[in-house]
Amino acid sequence: PIEDGFFDVVDRIWTVTANCDLRADRLIARMGISRAEADARIRSQMSSREYEAIADTVIENEKGETELRAAVEKALTDFLATRQVKFD
């Protein structure tokens, strides 16, 4: 999507990163694919460093779902604190 005008439709970019081994393990568990398939999928994507270079917010996802939710909530709270946002 980034190559297809992604920057034209967003104001900010958030990325969630994890090390390649953990990403592969998660793909294998979620999709039931082989390690080679998981590695190939990861290699076909931009690297974590490339995503981090274009991101306004980077969230590390090296732990469990509870920690990820907390990190996302903190990043969102921090972001909203810098904006004049009203919810009706």
C-alpha positions as CSV (number, residue, x, y, z in Angstrom):
1,P,0.0,0.0,0.0
2,I,2.8,2.4,0.6
3,E,3.9,2.3,-3.0
4,D,0.3,2.9,-4.1
5,G,-0.2,6.4,-2.7
6,F,-0.5,5.4,0.9
7,F,1.0,8.6,2.1
8,D,-1.6,10.6,0.2
9,V,-4.5,9.3,2.4
10,V,-3.0,9.3,5.9
11,D,-1.9,12.0,8.3
12,R,0.3,9.8,10.5
13,I,1.8,6.4,10.3
14,W,2.0,4.0,13.2
15,T,3.9,0.7,12.9
16,V,4.0,-2.3,15.2
17,T,7.3,-4.1,15.2
18,A,8.6,-7.4,16.5
19,N,11.8,-9.4,15.8
20,C,11.8,-11.6,12.7
21,D,11.9,-14.9,14.7
22,L,8.9,-13.9,16.8
23,R,7.0,-12.7,13.7
24,A,7.7,-16.0,12.0
25,D,6.6,-18.0,15.0
26,R,3.3,-16.0,15.1
27,L,2.7,-16.6,11.4
28,I,3.3,-20.3,11.8
29,A,0.9,-20.5,14.8
30,R,-1.8,-18.3,13.2
31,M,-1.7,-19.6,9.6
32,G,-0.3,-23.1,10.0
33,I,2.4,-22.5,7.4
34,S,6.0,-23.8,7.4
35,R,9.0,-21.8,8.7
36,A,10.2,-21.4,5.2
37,E,6.9,-19.9,4.1
38,A,6.8,-17.6,7.1
39,D,10.4,-16.5,6.4
40,A,9.5,-15.8,2.8
41,R,6.5,-13.7,3.7
42,I,8.6,-11.6,6.1
43,R,11.4,-11.2,3.5
44,S,8.8,-10.0,1.0
45,Q,7.8,-7.1,3.3
46,M,9.7,-4.0,4.2
47,S,12.1,-4.5,7.1
48,S,11.3,-3.2,10.6
49,R,13.9,-0.5,10.1
50,E,12.3,0.7,6.9
51,Y,8.9,0.8,8.6
52,E,10.4,2.6,11.6
53,A,12.0,5.2,9.3
54,I,8.6,6.3,7.9
55,A,6.6,5.9,11.1
56,D,5.5,8.7,13.3
57,T,4.8,6.2,16.1
58,V,6.5,2.9,16.7
59,I,5.0,0.3,19.0
60,E,7.1,-2.8,20.0
61,N,5.2,-6.0,20.1
62,E,7.8,-8.4,21.7
63,K,5.5,-9.5,24.5
64,G,1.9,-10.6,24.9
65,E,-1.4,-9.2,23.9
66,T,-1.9,-7.5,27.3
67,E,1.4,-5.5,26.9
68,L,0.6,-4.7,23.3
69,R,-2.8,-3.3,24.2
70,A,-1.2,-1.2,27.0
71,A,1.4,0.1,24.6
72,V,-1.3,1.0,22.0
73,E,-3.5,2.7,24.6
74,K,-0.5,4.7,25.9
75,A,0.5,5.8,22.3
76,L,-3.1,6.8,21.6
77,T,-3.4,8.7,24.8
78,D,-0.1,10.5,24.1
79,F,-1.3,11.3,20.6
80,L,-4.7,12.6,21.6
81,A,-3.1,14.8,24.3
82,T,-1.3,16.7,21.5
83,R,-4.6,17.3,19.6
84,Q,-7.8,19.2,20.1
85,V,-10.1,16.2,19.7
86,K,-13.7,16.3,20.7
87,F,-15.9,13.2,20.9
88,D,-19.7,13.7,21.0
